[in-house]
Amino acid sequence: MKHPKLDSLHPLPHFPNPNPISKSFKKSHISIMAAEAASSTESCPSSASSPSSRHCCQSIITHIGHDQIFSILHLLPPESILSFSMTCRKFRSLASSQSLWEHICRRDWGSASVDALMASFSFQERRDISWMRLYKEVSRLGSLSCHRLSSKDGIFPRPRASLSLNFVSGCLVLFGGGCEGGRHLDDTWIGQVEGDRYNRIVSWKQVNSGYPSGRFGQTCTTVGNSLVLFGGINDNGNRHNDTWVGNISNEGSSEITVSWRLLDNVGSITPPPRGAHTACLTGDGHVLVIHGGIGLYGLRLGDTWFLDLSDDLCSARWHQITNVRPSPPARSGHSLTWIGENKMVLFGGRGSGYEVLNDLWLFDLGGDQPSWTELRYDSLSNATEMPLPRVGHSASLILGGKILIYGGEDAQRHRKDDFWVLDVAAFLKCHAMGRKKVSARGVWKRLRAEGWSPDYRSFHGACTDLSGRYVYIFGGMVDGVLQPREANGLRFDGELFLVELVLQL
């Protein structure tokens, strides 16, 4: 089935090209550059100041002006720019310019993300920034710095798991979840983070909305400055399939409120009731995708649905995607993360036989028909080079277009505290080359956690700020002691953690 909105989906927005040039010009001059650069490396492999290398640069400049060279460099991937810079001294200077690498950062990460990142820097950091170094630091990310945030007035939401946590309109919005005794919660909280990056505190305030009804295992997705909530399970075990919109508004200089309304005009066909499913929004904000979950009678689902949101959240329409083969097996407690270019990545979860998974799937909405592709690992990959099977983890798109996987639990309900990043660029490159199997080491990397790291946990809430450098983690089920005789127990957590990508600038 072809969804009517798929043709209107757009890839990640690119920073405008300041020096537009025709396709024929680009093709011919890229060929000239490649040919002459190759000849230069043959004639002067080691000395950038040799006569042959100087002749190479002069020859290139004879053909192409600096502005035109920059226009071409703006189109190239970073590895090609770095290769270009190694041909001679002149090219090294051109390929190391601040303006070029600022453009590359904005092109690959988005201007909104870069602007938010710059706003988090001090005046001196902004003044001394090297855009090329920043790009390299983000690309080779190896560690995280963790902090437990204190409450400004000692007020925190009640400890819980299977909650919703979103970053929208510059603040945190928390809704629902399950707490001690298997009871559901129906409260909405606003969390405002204050202070600089070294001294941050949070101020929590409950919003007395009364809606939606109490539930846990729902999805809540940021759509512009609003939220779209779907499904969930209440403490009687009833599954929901209602759709709600949360509007975020400012009622003064600092007063932020959330007002919920039922989106009842969603068409005659809706997804079956469910909880512990996953949801993801396309890049243009027009289509919400949901997948899987736990349906009636505990049945795990493997269906995929689209919610058309093109009517500015005034109304919407559900459409089921059928007859797509292959597709991921039925599951719950998994993640689905948008990675740009009309693509999403699905990871992990619990299958129909209660097995816990760590398989990786690409969902592509860019063709005539949506398609699923599983990424399989080669025989040289071992378990230490990839995240172990897990359910109830979080998956956040962070700065640099990577996916950060945190926590979850295995089949024996042993909870985890590890952080992994999926290199989306490497993942997509393998897919584009048609590789049947890849090295786990080539796409996954485990990160070091420094500072006050969160405890082992699962079914927590996580979200990133606009920059993608900061990840907020709240709640979840953590290891504890229920009875003195028991070695392991369970408790619900109510602390807020801030996880920062460590960049040596």
Order of alpha helices (4+ residues) and beta strands (2+ residues): alpha-alpha-alpha-alpha-alpha-alpha-alpha-alpha-alpha-beta-beta-beta-beta-beta-beta-beta-beta-beta-beta-beta-beta-beta-beta-beta-beta-beta-beta-beta-beta-beta-alpha-beta-alpha-beta-beta-beta-beta-beta-beta-beta
